[in-house]
Amino acid sequence: MSPGSLRVSKIRNGTVIDHITKGHALDVIKILGINGRSGGTVTIAMNVQSSKLGVKDIVKIEGRELNSEEVDKIALIAPHATINIIRNFRVAEKLTVKLPSVIRGIVKCIKPSCISNDSSEPIRSIFYLEEADPLKLRCHYCNNIMEEKDILQQF
Amino acid sequence: MKSEFNFLNRDIVSIKGFSREEIDCILEVARSIEHIAEKGSDMLRGKVLAELFFEPSTRTMLSFQTAMYKLGGNVIGFAEPGVSSVWKGETLADTVRVVEKYSDIIVLRHPLEGSARFAAEYAQVPVINAGSGAEEHPTQALLDLYTILKAKGRIDGLDIALMGDLRYGRTVHSLAYALSLYNVKLSMVSPGLLRMRSEVLRDIRSRIDVIEYRDIEEILPELDVLYVTRIQKERFPDLGEYEKVRGTFAVNLKLLRSAKNDLIVLHPLPRLDEIAVEVDATPFAKYFEQARNGVVVRMALLALILGAIKKQ
């Protein structure tokens, strides 16, 4: 292994999430609900040299393929991430992380006085993408604009 | 008149749902039914308006009731949730789905922001937002515009300032959106703590220039319209700060000495001491006329939404 090269091994089947914004690998793990108790190998690499981002994080999940809703969630915290579905050691699919224009049910409005935070009502949060970078989301119900830090805090 | 106007069964959740042409149309209908506001009509006979007021209100509630009665319709509803099944824990979603079975239109006031939009998603009958927390109060904005139009003969070209609590005052949020559809010079005058919300500024600055000020004296001599809102004591962590700010944002005869003779002063009411009583008898004061205009504008809306007046 040459100095500075990647110190993680290939996975047989599963998902590689590459180009995660540095410092957000653990957030990705958290929003995917990975707690390490399901048995599959999960590899986290932080502050890896990247020609594209300078420094990046990588997460490899053995035995699990992400679905499109999970990919959308990752887009919120790692908009430059690339997702490779691995089957038999080969890249079988490349999924592009793209911020959806409407985000349903993933994040909550930070305004306590917003109806979407009334847990007794049959309501699911809806946000519209206002800006991608820096991330800004507008609440469908109260119209409040949530800033990136308020969004990232929720993961 | 353009043919795309469609007011029939329409929800009025936010002033942002309207184009300028639609607002102009509503104001024109209001003007055309002024005589009905005097004499009454039966154009909505057999129709029932349900008022669901989860927060206290005097003016808005009575204004909608008067508008409905003037058009020959009836009104049901409650004025506080403590006497309704809401007290037993019923959700807003269930309340509107029950009440719509009794009524042709729902007028909702609720403490939570976004409540009217949510209610409109559940209700089959049209929902009018009569105040959703600190968010919006669209019918107040329409009656404010109507008052300006009646007093000035136009809205375009006017120099208008909104002054007071611009952060928590729902009426100024809706009014600022509405004014941004016109060619006006708009100033926002407030203490630093109570500046206009960034999301409102962001929306209206895409259409018109807005300048923020910390006191009124500098711009008062140029103004055509001064819209005043109440500054609430509880918004200030420091009472000393409140006392200081309160004096700066009070309107009295001394302040108005530098105003144009035809300046109009508006206020959504209720007022405390932000407009001195001595101003009431001057030609500047138009705030009690606003209350009267509110009935006419709400009559126009009810008639349009319930199909008694058609605009094509």
Interface residues (C-beta under 8 A of the other chain):
Chain A: K111 S113 C114 I115 S116 D118 S120 E121 P122 I123 R138 C139 H140 Y141 C142 N143 N144 I145
Chain B: S14 G89 T91 L92 A93 H110 P111 L112 E113 G114 S115 R117 F118 G133 A134 E135 E136 S198 E199 R202
